[in-house]
Amino acid sequence: MDLSEDELVRAVSRLLSGSEPGVVVGLGDDAAVVEAGAGQLVLTTDLLVEGVHFERGSISAYDLGAKAVTVNVSDIAAMAASPRYALVAMGMPDAVEAAWVMELYGGMRDACAEYALSLVGGDTNRADLVVLSVAVVGEVAPGRAVVRSGARVGDRIAVTGSLGAAAGGLALSRLQAGRAAEALSQPWGRALIEALERPVARVGEAQVLARARASAMMDLSDGLTKDLSRLCDASGVGARVDLGAVPVSGPLASGAALLGVDARSLALSGGEDYELLVTMPADGVGPARDELQTGFGVDLSELGEITDGTGLTGVDADGREAVLEAAGWDHFAGG
């Protein structure tokens, strides 16, 4: 590092300086002071570790910073809350240059601006690898948070957007150089890398789903089947999924042959999509779909229904039923 800690803090403070709504004391003091809202606070934090979640040589510092903020905002959105404030803690090796850190904070700054979020403080320290931890505080009207445990038998299951693109981007990043270059020369290849490195948090979309009487909701970070299984466990229910209704990413479908992957399998278990998984009464799906398409240009796909009992059941195009394995990312199993 070619700057001292105090010099780095001053440089970051200049980069992030500005008047933010609700911030009384921001960066540069022992702690931040913010105005309390009228609702309930929603808190989340996420940890990105070099060599586990990213490789410094394969993602720009700017995109890494933006992603670190966005994945936390996605958790806030999944509770039907609005993001308000963020804190960031970072560990880094001596070899990391100040310019890289400033680019990282530039990505965080711009992501915060996109989601009306104020970055109000944090900490830096020395570490063997880059470790980036972001915490976000959100706000929701009292009693209006949408949690995982509210799904009821008979509710419909739906997801926003399409699935599998981020997993396709990860598969692309692991290709040998020649095949990777071929993939990146195609629009679908560039779209897959963008999905992996620059996810979108569905903040406004979550508000639409909440108004449509969402009974349970979560963001898809570890794969559809694994996250749906978690939602069902929390709610004490089971799920029946129409496998043909799972919305496979178009770019993933286009590139599956070159990538050597099964597109539908990645859509079911790939992870890092950060789309919203939601359950709601059947009569809420149509109005929510129309509003999402009109207001955000985002699709809402109905996948199946919540059932009595436990576990996931998959139904194929011929109506055959089979146990659907809850596969996806596991941080401690390494995949």
C-alpha positions as CSV (number, residue, x, y, z in Angstrom):
1,M,0.0,0.0,0.0
2,D,1.5,3.3,-1.1
3,L,-0.6,5.4,1.4
4,S,-0.8,5.4,5.2
5,E,-4.1,4.5,6.8
6,D,-4.8,8.1,7.6
7,E,-4.0,9.2,4.0
8,L,-6.2,6.5,2.6
9,V,-9.1,7.4,4.9
10,R,-8.8,11.1,3.9
11,A,-8.7,10.1,0.2
12,V,-11.8,7.9,0.5
13,S,-13.6,10.6,2.5
14,R,-13.0,13.1,-0.3
15,L,-14.2,10.5,-2.9
16,L,-17.4,9.9,-0.9
17,S,-18.0,13.4,0.4
18,G,-21.4,15.0,-0.1
19,S,-24.5,15.8,1.7
20,E,-26.7,12.7,2.2
21,P,-30.3,12.7,3.4
22,G,-30.5,11.6,7.0
23,V,-26.7,11.6,7.7
24,V,-25.8,13.9,10.6
25,V,-22.2,12.8,11.0
26,G,-20.7,10.7,8.2
27,L,-17.2,9.5,7.3
28,G,-14.2,10.6,9.3
29,D,-15.4,10.4,12.9
30,D,-15.3,7.6,15.4
31,A,-18.8,6.6,14.4
32,A,-21.6,7.8,12.1
33,V,-24.7,9.6,13.3
34,V,-27.9,9.2,11.3
35,E,-31.5,10.1,11.7
36,A,-33.8,7.4,12.8
37,G,-36.8,6.8,10.5
38,A,-40.4,6.1,11.5
39,G,-40.3,2.4,10.5
40,Q,-38.6,-0.7,11.7
41,L,-34.9,-1.2,10.9
42,V,-33.8,-4.1,8.7
43,L,-30.1,-5.1,9.1
44,T,-27.9,-7.3,6.9
45,T,-24.2,-8.0,6.2
46,D,-22.3,-9.9,3.6
47,L,-18.7,-11.1,3.4
48,L,-16.7,-11.3,0.1
49,V,-13.3,-13.2,0.4
50,E,-10.6,-13.3,-2.2
51,G,-10.2,-16.8,-3.5
52,V,-13.7,-17.9,-2.3
53,H,-16.1,-15.3,-3.8
54,F,-13.8,-13.6,-6.4
55,E,-10.3,-13.5,-7.9
56,R,-8.7,-10.1,-8.0
57,G,-7.3,-10.7,-11.4
58,S,-10.7,-11.5,-13.0
59,I,-12.9,-8.7,-11.7
60,S,-12.3,-5.0,-11.8
61,A,-12.0,-3.2,-8.4
62,Y,-15.0,-1.0,-9.5
63,D,-17.2,-4.0,-10.3
64,L,-16.2,-5.7,-7.0
65,G,-17.1,-2.6,-5.0
66,A,-20.5,-2.2,-6.8
67,K,-21.3,-5.9,-6.3
68,A,-20.4,-5.8,-2.6
69,V,-23.0,-3.1,-2.1
70,T,-25.6,-4.6,-4.4
71,V,-25.7,-8.1,-2.8
72,N,-26.5,-6.5,0.5
73,V,-29.1,-4.2,-0.9
74,S,-30.7,-7.3,-2.4
75,D,-31.1,-8.8,1.0
76,I,-32.8,-5.6,2.2
77,A,-35.1,-5.6,-0.9
78,A,-36.1,-9.2,-0.2
79,M,-37.6,-8.1,3.1
80,A,-39.7,-5.4,1.1
81,A,-37.6,-2.8,2.8
82,S,-35.8,0.3,1.5
83,P,-32.0,0.6,1.9
84,R,-30.8,3.6,4.0
85,Y,-27.2,3.4,5.3
86,A,-24.1,1.2,4.7
87,L,-20.8,0.5,6.5
88,V,-17.8,-1.2,4.9
89,A,-14.9,-3.0,6.5
90,M,-11.9,-4.1,4.4
91,G,-8.8,-6.2,4.9
92,M,-6.0,-6.1,2.3
93,P,-2.4,-7.2,1.6
94,D,0.4,-4.6,1.5
95,A,0.7,-5.3,-2.2
96,V,-2.7,-3.7,-3.0
97,E,-2.2,-0.2,-4.4
98,A,-4.1,2.8,-3.3
99,A,-5.4,3.3,-6.8
100,W,-7.1,-0.1,-6.7
101,V,-8.8,0.7,-3.4
102,M,-10.0,4.1,-4.7
103,E,-11.5,2.3,-7.7
104,L,-13.2,-0.1,-5.4
105,Y,-14.7,2.7,-3.4
106,G,-15.8,4.4,-6.6
107,G,-17.8,1.3,-7.4
108,M,-19.4,1.3,-4.0
109,R,-20.1,5.0,-4.2
110,D,-21.9,4.6,-7.5
111,A,-23.9,1.6,-6.4
112,C,-25.0,3.5,-3.3
113,A,-26.1,6.3,-5.5
114,E,-28.1,3.9,-7.6
115,Y,-30.0,2.6,-4.6
116,A,-30.3,5.8,-2.6
117,L,-28.0,4.5,0.0
118,S,-25.6,6.5,2.1
119,L,-22.1,5.0,2.9
120,V,-21.5,6.4,6.3
121,G,-18.3,4.7,7.6
122,G,-16.2,1.6,8.1
123,D,-12.7,0.4,8.7
124,T,-9.6,-0.8,6.9
125,N,-6.9,-3.2,8.1
126,R,-4.1,-5.5,6.9
127,A,-4.9,-9.0,5.8
128,D,-3.3,-11.8,3.8
129,L,-6.0,-11.6,1.1
130,V,-8.6,-9.0,0.2
131,V,-11.6,-9.4,2.5
132,L,-14.6,-7.1,2.0
133,S,-17.5,-6.9,4.4
134,V,-20.5,-4.6,3.9
135,A,-23.3,-4.0,6.3
136,V,-26.5,-2.3,5.2
137,V,-29.3,-0.8,7.3
138,G,-32.8,-0.6,5.7
139,E,-36.2,0.5,6.8
140,V,-39.7,-0.9,6.5
141,A,-43.0,0.2,7.8
142,P,-43.9,-1.5,11.1
143,G,-45.2,-5.0,10.6
144,R,-44.7,-4.9,6.8
145,A,-41.4,-6.9,6.4
146,V,-41.9,-9.9,4.2
147,V,-40.1,-12.9,5.6
148,R,-39.3,-16.5,4.6
149,S,-41.7,-18.1,7.0
150,G,-45.0,-16.8,5.7
151,A,-45.7,-19.2,2.8
152,R,-49.1,-21.0,3.0
153,V,-50.4,-24.1,1.3
154,G,-52.0,-23.1,-2.0
155,D,-49.8,-20.1,-2.5
156,R,-48.2,-19.8,-5.9
157,I,-44.4,-19.7,-6.3
158,A,-42.9,-17.2,-8.7
159,V,-39.5,-15.6,-9.5
160,T,-38.5,-12.3,-11.1
161,G,-36.3,-12.2,-14.2
162,S,-34.5,-15.2,-15.5
163,L,-32.0,-17.6,-13.9
164,G,-28.6,-19.1,-14.4
165,A,-26.8,-16.2,-16.1
166,A,-24.4,-15.6,-13.2
167,A,-23.5,-19.3,-13.0
168,G,-23.0,-19.2,-16.8
169,G,-20.6,-16.3,-16.3
170,L,-18.7,-18.3,-13.7
171,A,-18.4,-21.3,-16.0
172,L,-17.2,-18.9,-18.8
173,S,-14.5,-17.5,-16.5
174,R,-13.2,-21.0,-15.9
175,L,-12.8,-21.8,-19.6
176,Q,-9.4,-22.2,-21.2
177,A,-8.1,-19.0,-22.8
178,G,-9.1,-19.8,-26.4
179,R,-12.6,-20.9,-25.7
180,A,-13.1,-18.0,-23.2
181,A,-12.1,-15.5,-25.9
182,E,-14.5,-17.1,-28.3
183,A,-17.3,-16.8,-25.8
184,L,-16.5,-13.2,-24.9
185,S,-16.6,-12.3,-28.6
186,Q,-20.3,-13.1,-28.5
187,P,-23.1,-10.9,-27.0
188,W,-24.2,-13.8,-24.9
189,G,-20.8,-14.2,-23.4
190,R,-20.4,-10.6,-22.4
191,A,-24.0,-10.7,-20.9
192,L,-23.1,-13.7,-18.7
193,I,-20.0,-12.0,-17.3
194,E,-22.0,-8.8,-16.6
195,A,-24.6,-10.9,-14.8
196,L,-21.9,-12.4,-12.6
197,E,-20.0,-9.2,-11.9
198,R,-22.7,-6.6,-11.8
199,P,-25.9,-8.1,-10.3
200,V,-29.1,-6.0,-9.9
201,A,-31.0,-5.6,-6.6
202,R,-34.8,-5.7,-7.2
203,V,-35.7,-3.0,-4.7
204,G,-38.7,-1.4,-6.5
205,E,-39.8,-4.8,-7.7
206,A,-40.0,-6.1,-4.2
207,Q,-42.3,-3.3,-3.3
208,V,-44.6,-4.3,-6.1
209,L,-44.6,-7.9,-4.8
210,A,-45.3,-6.8,-1.3
211,R,-48.3,-4.8,-2.4
212,A,-49.5,-7.9,-4.3
213,R,-49.7,-9.7,-0.9
214,A,-46.5,-11.6,-1.0
215,S,-46.6,-14.1,1.8
216,A,-42.9,-15.0,1.8
217,M,-39.9,-13.7,-0.1
218,M,-36.1,-14.1,-0.4
219,D,-33.4,-13.3,-2.9
220,L,-31.8,-16.1,-4.9
221,S,-28.1,-16.1,-3.9
222,D,-27.4,-19.8,-3.6
223,G,-29.6,-21.4,-6.3
224,L,-33.4,-21.8,-6.9
225,T,-33.8,-25.2,-5.4
226,K,-31.6,-24.6,-2.4
227,D,-33.2,-21.3,-1.6
228,L,-36.7,-22.5,-2.2
229,S,-36.0,-25.4,0.2
230,R,-34.9,-22.9,2.8
231,L,-38.1,-20.9,2.4
232,C,-40.2,-24.1,2.6
233,D,-38.3,-25.2,5.8
234,A,-38.9,-21.8,7.4
235,S,-42.6,-21.9,6.5
236,G,-43.1,-25.6,7.4
237,V,-44.4,-26.5,3.9
238,G,-43.4,-28.3,0.7
239,A,-43.4,-27.1,-2.9
240,R,-44.3,-28.5,-6.3
241,V,-42.3,-27.0,-9.2
242,D,-43.1,-27.1,-12.9
243,L,-39.6,-27.6,-14.3
244,G,-40.6,-26.4,-17.7
245,A,-41.7,-23.1,-16.2
246,V,-38.2,-22.2,-14.8
247,P,-37.1,-19.1,-16.7
248,V,-33.7,-20.0,-18.2
249,S,-31.5,-17.0,-19.0
250,G,-31.4,-16.4,-22.8
251,P,-27.7,-15.7,-22.9
252,L,-27.1,-18.9,-20.9
253,A,-29.2,-20.9,-23.3
254,S,-27.3,-19.4,-26.3
255,G,-23.9,-20.3,-24.8
256,A,-24.6,-23.6,-23.1
257,A,-23.0,-25.8,-25.8
258,L,-19.7,-23.9,-25.9
259,L,-19.6,-23.7,-22.1
260,G,-20.3,-27.4,-21.8
261,V,-23.2,-26.9,-19.3
262,D,-26.8,-27.9,-19.0
263,A,-28.7,-24.5,-19.0
264,R,-31.7,-25.8,-17.1
265,S,-29.6,-27.4,-14.4
266,L,-27.7,-24.1,-13.8
267,A,-31.0,-22.2,-13.7
268,L,-32.1,-24.5,-11.0
269,S,-29.0,-24.5,-8.8
270,G,-26.4,-22.1,-10.2
271,G,-26.7,-19.3,-7.6
272,E,-25.8,-15.5,-7.5
273,D,-28.9,-14.5,-9.6
274,Y,-30.2,-12.2,-6.9
275,E,-33.7,-12.4,-8.4
276,L,-36.6,-12.5,-6.0
277,L,-38.3,-15.8,-5.1
278,V,-41.8,-15.1,-3.8
279,T,-44.9,-16.9,-2.8
280,M,-48.4,-15.2,-3.0
281,P,-52.1,-15.9,-3.4
282,A,-52.9,-17.1,-6.9
283,D,-55.0,-14.0,-7.7
284,G,-52.0,-11.7,-7.0
285,V,-49.7,-13.2,-9.6
286,G,-51.3,-11.7,-12.7
287,P,-51.5,-8.1,-11.4
288,A,-48.0,-8.2,-10.0
289,R,-46.7,-9.6,-13.4
290,D,-48.4,-6.8,-15.3
291,E,-47.0,-4.1,-12.9
292,L,-43.5,-5.4,-13.0
293,Q,-43.5,-5.6,-16.8
294,T,-45.0,-2.1,-17.2
295,G,-43.0,-0.4,-14.5
296,F,-39.6,-2.2,-14.7
297,G,-39.6,-4.3,-17.8
298,V,-39.1,-7.3,-15.6
299,D,-40.8,-10.7,-16.0
300,L,-42.5,-12.6,-13.3
301,S,-42.6,-16.4,-13.9
302,E,-45.0,-18.6,-12.0
303,L,-43.2,-21.9,-11.2
304,G,-45.6,-24.0,-9.1
305,E,-47.4,-24.0,-5.8
306,I,-46.8,-24.5,-2.1
307,T,-48.0,-27.8,-0.8
308,D,-48.7,-29.6,2.5
309,G,-45.8,-31.7,3.8
310,T,-42.1,-31.2,3.2
311,G,-39.5,-31.2,0.5
312,L,-39.5,-30.2,-3.2
313,T,-41.2,-32.1,-6.0
314,G,-40.3,-31.5,-9.6
315,V,-42.8,-32.1,-12.4
316,D,-41.5,-32.6,-16.0
317,A,-43.2,-31.8,-19.3
318,D,-44.9,-35.2,-19.3
319,G,-46.3,-34.7,-15.8
320,R,-44.0,-37.1,-14.2
321,E,-43.1,-36.3,-10.6
322,A,-39.8,-36.8,-8.8
323,V,-38.0,-35.5,-5.7
324,L,-36.2,-32.3,-6.6
325,E,-32.8,-32.1,-4.9
326,A,-32.1,-28.9,-3.1
327,A,-28.8,-28.3,-4.9
328,G,-26.8,-25.1,-5.0
329,W,-23.9,-23.2,-3.4
330,D,-22.7,-24.2,0.0
331,H,-20.0,-21.9,1.5
332,F,-18.6,-24.6,3.8
333,A,-18.8,-27.4,1.2
334,G,-17.2,-25.2,-1.4
335,G,-20.0,-25.5,-4.0
